[in-house]
């Protein structure tokens, strides 16, 4: 990855001028390829955007992250005649920005774009739809049938819709739910909380009565999406395509921060990443509650390499509400598929896109998370129900959560997660309280919004 | 042998380097200079510089790099010279050469792979030296890579990868000191420390400045270490830690090559100025 910059600190040589070198090379490539681009603007109206000249049967290049490789494999098995090249990359995970940086390099070169890209970042649509020559193809102006787009769960395409134009398709939905261990609740005689107030009370209680057991983790970069989004904190408000506002001093922001502080102090809310080896060692069998996205199902509980829970013990409770308020869900990712507006084989790209988002072969049989395509989601939930792994009202609760993601939290061009990771995570780990960090977090978000071209209100 | 032919051959020999230096050193530099004063195809003077310097990420990045370079360069100069002197004074030939070889091994690892190795060392949950990390009160990876520790961590990584090569170079420099001079010092009754201070160090001066200049150029280009640590720490090490990372973000994330070029030019100016200091102090361009 990013091999252009794999340079050793022991070899100084000409690296002084690295950026310039890359830019110079890019300029040369642009000069070489601009002749070819000139003739590409022809037959475009049928797709609704300026597509490249189509070459029937040309190979499509598909970028997936490691977890989505089975999707590509399933497509190849089902469509052996479609020429396709699959490349694996990090999916832009944790705000690495590798999707954006790579595409920008291709933009400079004027060549080399992949045809289909999977991204784990909801904020990529805001970026891929902008610029002089946006990367993402418009999907709802003639390219993809409206009837197919209508097949997605209501609200599922919101993160990829900018000014009424759809720029990508959601792979899966990632609303937050309250994961719980029914066997532990029974053993300790606790009831499942439905409000944040009850959640805090239970956390303090378990810390006192059964130290070592936990009711959540804020050790991952998506902690704000679980806790602040789910608590309706107006921290990430995007208006239109160029206005951003954040208010970490809002009563709801402060209230959820106080709950987090109290539970960290008590010891029942931990700061280990759920994907760290340490988390598995320390907390297997000790996770009483875990607010988190639905994809924790396959990633943590039903995963032999992770918590590896016993069948029939884990359930997915409804998202938590403020007392007297309606419950809303947060959202942690949920992958997105983009088609390149530069693709020379849009027919094959569409075939691929429709397959990976809606086909039974992938979305029902293989996908680890809740499909965004309604028909697939229904079958996926039935299949999960039949396996009897999860207990309680698993399917209805997931469906409810999927349709109750709070719409007050937007999808800006930059990664909320990377701002949280660098501004809040280290200080929180060193013992500073989250409430004290809220102003610094606010400033960091406003700064980041500004350099990304937003007007901060 | 005709001297004219010799001169012609020498031009042939340096031509390969010259062509590459112009193509990948000089031309890109000039292009960066050009880009740094342009925007949207128009000449804008110092606008790009004002913009990048005003960026909220710029000053922290300067501080990060400056602190790292200061720590690293000081340690490098001090330890490399001392270690080279010690190794050189070892009488046993096999011992001296084995030690030099061991010093050199880490330098043989490519930059990114050595950082990956350090990822394991720095994570208290998997580190073979976790006891040392616990000694400093570090229990988790996030604590280890907290902002305050980063300059020291990067300096240790850079020293570990780079010092061995320089020790070998310095050893060569010590070997270059004429035997008669060392002999004379010994006859005059100078011990190892006085010999080092009054004979060896002054005669190594040029080599030490050479090391300082090369290391300075490399150090201000800090990129791979924070980049890899950033990915591994899921963003706790910021993606805009160093100036080079910021230039990279400008070029490839914000699509602003002019701003990126402005940062590159600023780095060049600062590196050149500091290098001049070492060139003059070290008498690097004086002829013997």
Interface residues (C-beta under 8 A of the other chain):
Chain A: X2 X5 X6 X7 X8 X9 X10 X11 X12 X14 X15 X16 X17 X18 X19 X20 X21 X22 X23 X24 X27 X90 X94 X95 X96 X97 X100 X101 X102 X104 X105 X107 X108 X131 X219 X220 X221 X271 X272 X273 X276 X277 X278 X415 X417 X418 X420 X421 X422 X425 X426 X429 X430 X447 X450 X451 X452
Chain B: X21 X24 X25 X27 X28 X29 X31 X32 X35 X55 X56 X57 X107 X110 X111 X112 X125 X126 X140 X141 X142 X143 X145 X146 X147 X158 X161 X162 X165 X214 X215 X217 X218 X219 X221 X222 X223 X224 X225 X227 X230 X231 X233 X234 X235 X236 X237 X238 X239 X244 X247 X248 X249 X251 X252 X253 X254 X255 X257 X260 X261 X263 X264 X267 X268 X271
